[in-house]
Amino acid sequence: MDSNGNVDIAGDLILAGVMGGRYGDLTVKLGDSEGENKFSLVNSDDEEVFSVDSTGKITASDLSLTQDEETPENTSIGKGMIDAGESVVTVSTSRVMPDSQIVLTFAGNYSPATRYWYENIEEEVGFDVALDLATTQDVEFTWWIVNSPGEESAP
């Protein structure tokens, strides 16, 4: 350990407890910005289950997202409802970009409509979910915004 409290370890570091930052944050600084280095988590079989490289590319064997209950307009996944007699509803979210792909899944029958789509993307504001005909009952749907690498994502 040097006089500033920095520690260099050439070998493995094995912890039995929790690793954390003194003030709540923990930063892992990778050695380049070209994607050559990555931070990985492996399971007990030494299989990589999560990694993030130095360009920010994330690889995961599974993905689970949660909705931001306090500020739902800042989330990239959520739920919506098209009310009976309506064929369009607006979803407000700052995470949508002009080239975003939006995955929609309806949780019920939206008849007599037979088709649905998203349209009218307004960057960092929201998008519309549309049906070809007004539904005869309230119908819930879920939505998930996927922004491809290279797209600027809203904060």
C-alpha positions as CSV (number, residue, x, y, z in Angstrom):
1,M,0.0,0.0,0.0
2,D,1.4,3.4,-0.9
3,S,1.1,6.6,1.1
4,N,-2.2,7.5,-0.6
5,G,-3.8,4.3,0.4
6,N,-3.6,2.7,-3.1
7,V,-3.1,-1.0,-3.3
8,D,-1.7,-3.0,-6.3
9,I,-2.3,-6.7,-6.3
10,A,-0.6,-8.9,-8.9
11,G,-2.5,-12.0,-8.2
12,D,-6.1,-13.0,-7.3
13,L,-8.1,-11.2,-4.6
14,I,-10.6,-13.5,-2.9
15,L,-13.3,-12.0,-0.6
16,A,-15.7,-13.8,1.6
17,G,-17.7,-10.6,2.4
18,V,-19.0,-7.6,0.6
19,M,-17.0,-5.2,-1.4
20,G,-18.2,-1.6,-1.5
21,G,-17.2,2.0,-1.8
22,R,-16.7,4.0,1.4
23,Y,-19.3,6.6,0.4
24,G,-21.7,4.3,-1.4
25,D,-20.2,4.2,-4.9
26,L,-17.8,1.6,-6.3
27,T,-16.0,2.4,-9.5
28,V,-14.2,-0.1,-11.7
29,K,-11.8,1.6,-14.1
30,L,-10.9,-0.4,-17.1
31,G,-7.6,0.1,-18.9
32,D,-8.7,1.3,-22.4
33,S,-11.6,2.8,-24.4
34,E,-11.4,0.4,-27.3
35,G,-13.4,-2.5,-25.9
36,E,-10.3,-4.6,-25.3
37,N,-10.8,-4.8,-21.5
38,K,-13.9,-5.9,-19.7
39,F,-15.3,-6.4,-16.2
40,S,-16.8,-9.9,-15.9
41,L,-18.9,-11.8,-13.5
42,V,-18.6,-15.6,-13.7
43,N,-20.6,-18.3,-11.9
44,S,-19.2,-21.2,-9.9
45,D,-18.7,-23.2,-13.1
46,D,-16.5,-20.4,-14.4
47,E,-19.0,-19.4,-17.0
48,E,-19.4,-15.7,-17.8
49,V,-22.9,-14.5,-16.9
50,F,-22.3,-10.8,-17.2
51,S,-19.7,-8.4,-18.6
52,V,-19.3,-4.8,-19.6
53,D,-16.4,-3.8,-21.8
54,S,-14.5,-0.5,-21.8
55,T,-16.8,0.9,-24.5
56,G,-19.9,0.2,-22.4
57,K,-21.1,-2.9,-24.3
58,I,-23.0,-5.1,-21.9
59,T,-23.3,-8.9,-22.3
60,A,-25.6,-10.9,-20.0
61,S,-26.8,-14.4,-20.0
62,D,-30.2,-13.2,-18.8
63,L,-31.7,-9.7,-18.4
64,S,-34.3,-8.4,-16.0
65,L,-35.4,-4.7,-16.0
66,T,-37.5,-2.9,-13.5
67,Q,-39.8,0.1,-13.9
68,D,-38.8,3.3,-12.2
69,E,-41.9,3.9,-10.0
70,E,-40.7,7.4,-8.8
71,T,-40.0,8.8,-12.3
72,P,-41.8,6.5,-14.8
73,E,-41.1,9.0,-17.6
74,N,-37.4,8.1,-17.3
75,T,-37.8,4.4,-17.8
76,S,-37.3,2.2,-20.9
77,I,-39.8,-0.4,-19.9
78,G,-43.4,-0.1,-18.7
79,K,-47.1,-0.8,-19.0
80,G,-49.9,1.1,-20.7
81,M,-53.6,0.8,-21.4
82,I,-55.8,1.5,-24.4
83,D,-59.2,2.4,-23.1
84,A,-62.4,0.9,-24.6
85,G,-63.5,3.0,-27.6
86,E,-60.0,4.2,-28.3
87,S,-57.4,3.2,-30.9
88,V,-54.4,5.3,-29.9
89,V,-52.6,6.1,-26.6
90,T,-49.4,8.1,-26.0
91,V,-46.6,6.7,-23.9
92,S,-44.4,9.3,-22.2
93,T,-40.7,8.4,-21.8
94,S,-37.4,10.2,-22.2
95,R,-35.7,7.0,-23.3
96,V,-37.1,6.9,-26.8
97,M,-34.9,7.9,-29.8
98,P,-35.8,8.3,-33.5
99,D,-34.3,4.9,-34.3
100,S,-35.5,3.1,-31.2
101,Q,-37.0,-0.3,-31.6
102,I,-40.1,-0.7,-29.4
103,V,-41.4,-4.1,-28.4
104,L,-45.1,-4.2,-27.6
105,T,-47.0,-7.1,-26.0
106,F,-50.7,-7.0,-25.4
107,A,-52.1,-8.7,-22.2
108,G,-55.6,-9.2,-23.5
109,N,-57.9,-9.2,-26.5
110,Y,-57.8,-5.9,-28.4
111,S,-60.6,-6.9,-30.8
112,P,-62.1,-5.9,-33.1
113,A,-58.7,-4.6,-34.0
114,T,-56.4,-7.0,-35.8
115,R,-53.1,-5.0,-36.0
116,Y,-51.1,-2.8,-33.7
117,W,-47.9,-0.7,-34.1
118,Y,-46.0,2.2,-32.6
119,E,-45.8,5.6,-34.4
120,N,-45.1,9.3,-33.9
121,I,-41.8,8.9,-32.0
122,E,-40.8,12.2,-30.5
123,E,-37.2,12.0,-29.2
124,E,-36.9,12.0,-25.4
125,V,-40.7,12.7,-25.1
126,G,-42.7,9.6,-26.1
127,F,-44.5,7.6,-28.8
128,D,-48.0,6.5,-29.7
129,V,-49.3,2.9,-29.6
130,A,-52.0,2.5,-32.3
131,L,-54.6,-0.1,-33.2
132,D,-56.3,-0.4,-36.7
133,L,-59.7,-0.2,-35.0
134,A,-60.9,1.0,-31.6
135,T,-61.0,-1.7,-29.0
136,T,-64.3,-2.7,-27.3
137,Q,-62.8,-3.1,-23.9
138,D,-59.9,-1.7,-21.9
139,V,-56.7,-3.6,-22.8
140,E,-53.3,-3.5,-21.1
141,F,-50.0,-3.7,-22.9
142,T,-46.3,-3.7,-22.0
143,W,-43.6,-1.9,-23.9
144,W,-39.8,-2.0,-24.0
145,I,-37.5,0.4,-25.8
146,V,-34.4,-1.1,-27.3
147,N,-31.7,1.4,-28.4
148,S,-29.0,0.0,-30.6
149,P,-25.3,0.5,-30.1
150,G,-24.2,3.9,-31.4
151,E,-27.6,5.6,-30.7
152,E,-27.4,8.4,-28.2
153,S,-29.5,7.5,-25.2
154,A,-31.3,10.1,-23.1
155,P,-29.9,10.6,-19.6
